[in-house]
Amino acid sequence: MSIKDRSKRVLAGGAAAVGLTLGVAALAGAATSPDQTAPTDPTVESTTAEQDESQDPNLNGSIQTPEDESLSEADEAKALEGLAKISPADAEQAALAAVPGGTVNGAASLENENGSVVYEVDVTDANGQSVEVKVDAGNGDVLDQEAGDSEDEGSEDE
């Protein structure tokens, strides 16, 4: 192999290395850019999507639910009842205080909301709009309010 051929190979290899380095640096910069909304690693992307679904809304109640996915819905409901510190009537009063002039539609129901025990109370506000109020089952604090039925809205967006 001649010196000229070796020089071409070395130059080509060096150019490839520089190109690769610049490409990696550009990707790293893009991944850390504040304008970037989705991670570039597909495994991270799926984990983030799962977190987004399970954390919408992100509620931090005072009572955490046990992580037992083997429970039936009926057994989970019984477990939640045993954990709640306030009554459904107390939850309804907290929801009405958060939605002035509102009326409760149906009974408050206990839910496992992202690992927290909450009451879900459906209230119609003074303007006739439906509001879903999440009340902490431990201390009666209102944790979240959403206009309309969030379950229906979520299925329309997908």
N, C-alpha and C positions, 0 to 999 in steps of 0.2 A: 504494500500500500504506500502510495507516495505521500510526501509531506503535504502536498496540496489537498489530497483527499482527506487526510487526517484533520487538516485545518478546517475544511468544510464541515466535517462531522462534529468537531469540537464547537464550532460556531453555531451549527444547527442545534446541538444539544444545549448549549448555553442559552440560545434564544428561546428554546422550549422551556427551559427552567425558569427564565425570567418571566415568560408569558404565564406559566403555571403559578408562579409566586404572585404576580399581579392579579391574576384571576381569583386566587384564594383570598388575597387581601381585600379585593372588591366585594367578594361574598361575605367576608367577615364584617366589613363595614356596613353592608346592607342589612345584615342580620341584627346589628346593634343600633341601627338607625331608628330614631323615634318615629319616623314616618312609616316604618314597617309594622304592619298590623298582625301578620301571621308568621309563625316561625318557619324556617326553611327545612327543618328536619321533619319528615312525615310522621315519625313516631311521636314527636312533641306536639305536632298539630292535632293528632287524634286525642291525645291526653288533654290538650287545651279545650277541644270541643266538648269532651266529656265533662270537664270542670265547668265550662260555661253553662251546659245544660243543668248540672246539678247545683249550680250556685246562682240560679236566676229565680227569685231574688236571693241575695246572700243574706241570710238571717242568722243572727247570733243570739239564740234564746238562752235563758238561764238554766234550762233543763235539757240535757243531751240524751238522745235515745241510744239504747244499746244496739250495737252493730250485729244483729242476728238476722241474716237474710233467709233463714230457714223457716221463720215464722209465717203462718198463714195471715191473711188480712184480719181475720177475726181475732187471732191470738195477738197480733200487733195492736189492734184497737184496745184489747183488754190491758195490754202492757202500758199503752199510752195513758189510759184512764188511771192506772195505778201511779203514774208519775206526775200527773197534773196536780198542781197545788191550788188552783182557783177553779171555780165552777163555771159551767157554760153560761150561766146568767151573768156572772162577773165579767166574762169575756165580752158578752153582748153589750154590757154597760160601758166597757172601755171602748168598744168600737163605736158606739153611739156618741160618746164624748169626743171621739176623733172626727166624726162626720156630723157636724151640727145640723139639726133639723132632719136627721135621717131616721129611717125605720128599718128594723131587722127583718130580713126575708128568710124564714125558716130558722132552724136551730143551729147554734154554733157547733162545728164539728172539729174533733181533735185530729191533727195531722202530724206526720213526721216530715218536717220541712228542712231538708238538707242536714239532718242529724239533730234538729231541735224540735222539741214538743211545742206545738202552737195550736191555737184555736183559729179556724178559718170562719169568719163571720161575713155573710153577704148582707150589705146595707144598701138601701136606696136613699140617695141624698135628697136634699130639698128641691133640686132641679129634676128629679126623676131618674137620675143616672145611677147605674149600679156601681158599687164600690166593694171590692174584696179587701177585707181588713184582716191582717194576721196579728194575733194577740199572743204574747208570751204566756204559756200555760203555767209558768212558775210564779210570775210576779204581776201579770196583767198589763205590762207595757205594750203599747202598739208598736210592732216591729216594721210593718209595711202596709201600704195602701195602694191598690191598683184599680184603675177605672175599668169597668167591664169584667168579663169572665176571662181570666188569663189563659185558661186551658183552651178555650175556643180560639183565642187570638193566636196562641202558639201553633195550633194545627193549621191555621190559615197561612202563616208565614212560611211553613215548611214546604 
